[in-house]
Amino acid sequence: ERYMFARILEITPKLEKKDELIKTIREEVLPILKKQPGYLELLPFVPEIAQEKMVAITLWTEKREAEKYVNEVFPKVEQILKPFLAVPVVVRTYTVETTLCTHFVEALTAAA
């Protein structure tokens, strides 16, 4: 069985900075992520209601790859995001039960 690993980030942007935050993620954070071993995808969920938190999920091939990123690279990413945030990012980690999302896994692993 192959498992993926997910980091789920709750992001609370300053209201007037939301568009700038999204642009910064696209232009500065995404290129950093794409260079990381084991990184698969970033899934950003932008709420329809302005005051709600954004959720961003990063998917990784393995937990140890994600942990290496957390220790070595994520502090830099946090500094990039900091000016746009109302509160610090909240991060939770999960194992992805890949048997329930086979189409998604096939698409991701074919692209990787």
Secondary structure, DSSP 8 states (H G I E B T S, - for coil): ---EEEEEEEE-B-GGGHHHHHHHIIIIIHHHHHTSTTEEEEEEE--SSTTS-EEEEEEES-HHHHHHHHHHTHHHHHHHHGGGBSS--EEEEEEE-GGG-HHHHHHHHHH-
